């Protein structure tokens, strides 16, 4: 990006965003720091090393901004956060899907609501402490790439960014070789957050007990746990407490015939039923989603097969795959991804990010999956509209 821009630095109160803001100043930009207040009841957000949006974090961000010498503000985004992240999280789980609230927060808060407000106020870009890089090709098109330090790379959670959002995004830490170097730089700058632990887990679930938090929000209701044949093998107190691939906490009353452990294969919220089966039934031969976006230029002919890699979790390894855009059963376009080797334990609601080398090409929210042991034998894909997190058909 050009020097001398007006840049809004999103400051979470952590070491990464503090160093990113300082680097933006040294790059010659006019920088203003802002911390997002995401809850009007700060006690409902995690504190200390486990949080990212508390009063404690706001104070840490202000101290860093004062040290850098930039203006600092706190913006109340609590209503937008509740509607677009917290309520969405509840709705997705209630529908039997497995949401990623950090993806939704990046998509709808940091790079939609925040960027929109920043542009309205005359800023040219939003700067964050994410570990990712933006490059520009010979034609001037911006591309999102992995960070130099793959161990810290955060390009996956930024896969939801659109071409327009990339045009106004800045990631000063993208070329940094390690997090240790960022901490050392923070210490040299005199930032009190230099040794502050990283935030992790879901910020709006104070004690980390996701199933208990969901039970409090949506209630409990006894239902059946069945195997793939439909035989009842146990019971539960709410289907929302289960995710595809889960093994622990099933408390099955009837062991499998082969004595092997069983895993959650499917969640049927309308029936309040959980389907379990063997580990090999979690292998997925195909995933697809109609809610897809491109981060920069789209493939020239997306309807034709193109080679890529797919990543389905923030810390998962990318897997070689073939992708294409094709009509779904209703005629709407969807991104279909076929991994070269089956993926394991994928659930609708998760985000699949597509890479070509280090470049983030785009992403989709997974609507349906096809189990490897059912692919090619008359399996029928499960449509997203039935609200079921199914691994293939007939599970």
ChimeraX attribute file (.defattr): number of C-alpha atoms within 10 A of each C-alpha:
attribute: neighborCount
match mode: 1-to-1
recipient: residues
	/A:1	15
	/A:2	7
	/A:3	12
	/A:4	14
	/A:5	16
	/A:6	19
	/A:7	25
	/A:8	29
	/A:9	28
	/A:10	26
	/A:11	33
	/A:12	27
	/A:13	28
	/A:14	27
	/A:15	27
	/A:16	23
	/A:17	24
	/A:18	31
	/A:19	27
	/A:20	26
	/A:21	30
	/A:22	21
	/A:23	18
	/A:24	23
	/A:25	20
	/A:26	13
	/A:27	15
	/A:28	13
	/A:29	19
	/A:30	18
	/A:31	28
	/A:32	22
	/A:33	27
	/A:34	21
	/A:35	24
	/A:36	24
	/A:37	21
	/A:38	22
	/A:39	20
	/A:40	13
	/A:41	11
	/A:42	16
	/A:43	12
	/A:44	14
	/A:45	21
	/A:46	22
	/A:47	19
	/A:48	14
	/A:49	13
	/A:50	18
	/A:51	24
	/A:52	26
	/A:53	25
	/A:54	26
	/A:55	17
	/A:56	14
	/A:57	23
	/A:58	22
	/A:59	14
	/A:60	22
	/A:61	29
	/A:62	23
	/A:63	18
	/A:64	29
	/A:65	25
	/A:66	13
	/A:67	15
	/A:68	21
	/A:69	14
	/A:70	17
	/A:71	13
	/A:72	21
	/A:73	16
	/A:74	15
	/A:75	12
	/A:76	14
	/A:77	18
	/A:78	16
	/A:79	14
	/A:80	17
	/A:81	21
	/A:82	15
	/A:83	12
	/A:84	17
	/A:85	24
	/A:86	18
	/A:87	12
	/A:88	17
	/A:89	21
	/A:90	18
	/A:91	15
	/A:92	18
	/A:93	23
	/A:94	23
	/A:95	23
	/A:96	30
	/A:97	30
	/A:98	24
	/A:99	23
	/A:100	20
	/A:101	20
	/A:102	17
	/A:103	21
	/A:104	21
	/A:105	19
	/A:106	19
	/A:107	21
	/A:108	20
	/A:109	22
	/A:110	18
	/A:111	23
	/A:112	16
	/A:113	16
	/A:114	20
	/A:115	23
	/A:116	15
	/A:117	12
	/A:118	20
	/A:119	16
	/A:120	10
	/A:121	11
	/A:122	11
	/A:123	19
	/A:124	21
	/A:125	22
	/A:126	27
	/A:127	26
	/A:128	25
	/A:129	23
	/A:130	21
	/A:131	27
	/A:132	28
	/A:133	24
	/A:134	21
	/A:135	13
	/A:136	12
	/A:137	8
	/A:138	7
	/A:139	6
	/A:140	8
	/A:141	13
	/A:142	18
	/A:143	19
	/A:144	26
	/A:145	26
	/A:146	23
	/A:147	25
	/A:148	18
	/A:149	17
	/A:150	15
	/A:151	12
	/A:152	18
	/A:153	20
	/A:154	21
	/A:155	25
	/A:156	25
	/A:157	23
	/A:158	26
	/A:159	26
	/A:160	27
	/A:161	26
	/A:162	20
	/A:163	19
	/A:164	11
	/A:165	18
	/A:166	20
	/A:167	18
	/A:168	18
	/A:169	22
	/A:170	23
	/A:171	21
	/A:172	24
	/A:173	25
	/A:174	24
	/A:175	15
	/A:176	17
	/A:177	15
	/A:178	18
	/A:179	16
	/A:180	12
	/A:181	11
	/A:182	19
	/A:183	19
	/A:184	13
	/A:185	15
	/A:186	22
	/A:187	16
	/A:188	10
	/A:189	16
	/A:190	13
	/A:191	24
	/A:192	16
	/A:193	21
	/A:194	21
	/A:195	14
	/A:196	15
	/A:197	13
	/A:198	13
	/A:199	18
	/A:200	11
	/A:201	15
	/A:202	19
	/A:203	21
	/A:204	23
	/A:205	18
	/A:206	18
	/A:207	15
	/A:208	14
	/A:209	10
	/A:210	15
	/A:211	15
	/A:212	14
	/A:213	17
	/A:214	19
	/A:215	16
	/A:216	10
	/A:217	10
	/A:218	14
	/A:219	12
	/A:220	16
	/A:221	12
	/A:222	12
	/A:223	17
	/A:224	20
	/A:225	24
	/A:226	21
	/A:227	22
	/A:228	15
	/A:229	11
	/A:230	13
	/A:231	11
	/A:232	18
	/A:233	18
	/A:234	18
	/A:235	18
	/A:236	21
	/A:237	14
	/A:238	22
	/A:239	30
	/A:240	29
	/A:241	20
	/A:242	23
	/A:243	24
	/A:244	25
	/A:245	22
	/A:246	14
	/A:247	16
	/A:248	11
	/A:249	9
	/A:250	18
	/A:251	13
	/A:252	17
	/A:253	11
	/A:254	9
	/A:255	13
	/A:256	14
	/A:257	6
	/A:258	7
	/A:259	7
	/A:260	11
	/A:261	14
	/A:262	22
	/A:263	23
	/A:264	27
	/A:265	31
	/A:266	31
	/A:267	31
	/A:268	20
	/A:269	21
	/A:270	13
	/A:271	11
	/A:272	19
	/A:273	22
	/A:274	31
	/A:275	26
	/A:276	31
	/A:277	21
	/A:278	16
	/A:279	17
	/A:280	14
	/A:281	23
	/A:282	27
	/A:283	23
	/A:284	25
	/A:285	23
	/A:286	24
	/A:287	27
	/A:288	28
	/A:289	26
	/A:290	20
	/A:291	14
	/A:292	20
	/A:293	19
	/A:294	19
	/A:295	24
	/A:296	22
	/A:297	13
	/A:298	12
	/A:299	14
	/A:300	7
	/A:301	10
	/A:302	13
	/A:303	16
	/A:304	12
	/A:305	16
	/A:306	15
	/A:307	17
	/A:308	21
	/A:309	25
	/A:310	28
	/A:311	20
	/A:312	24
	/A:313	16
	/A:314	18
	/A:315	13
	/A:316	10
	/A:317	11
	/A:318	18
	/A:319	19
	/A:320	18
	/A:321	21
	/A:322	19
	/A:323	23
	/A:324	19
	/A:325	22
	/A:326	18
	/A:327	13
	/A:328	16
	/A:329	10
	/A:330	7
	/A:331	8
	/A:332	10
	/A:333	17
	/A:334	21
	/A:335	26
	/A:336	25
	/A:337	27
	/A:338	24
	/A:339	21
	/A:340	14
	/A:341	13
	/A:342	18
	/A:343	20
	/A:344	18
	/A:345	21
	/A:346	30
	/A:347	29
	/A:348	29
	/A:349	23
	/A:350	20
	/A:351	29
	/A:352	28
	/A:353	27
	/A:354	29
	/A:355	26
	/A:356	15
	/A:357	12
	/A:358	15
	/A:359	21
	/A:360	28
	/A:361	24
	/A:362	28
	/A:363	28
	/A:364	26
	/A:365	24
	/A:366	29
	/A:367	27
	/A:368	26
	/A:369	28
	/A:370	25
	/A:371	29
	/A:372	22
	/A:373	15
	/A:374	19
	/A:375	16
	/A:376	11
	/A:377	8
	/A:378	8
	/A:379	16
	/A:380	14
	/A:381	22
	/A:382	19
	/A:383	18
	/A:384	20
	/A:385	9
	/A:386	13
	/A:387	20
	/A:388	23
	/A:389	30
	/A:390	31
	/A:391	32
	/A:392	27
	/A:393	17
	/A:394	14
	/A:395	19
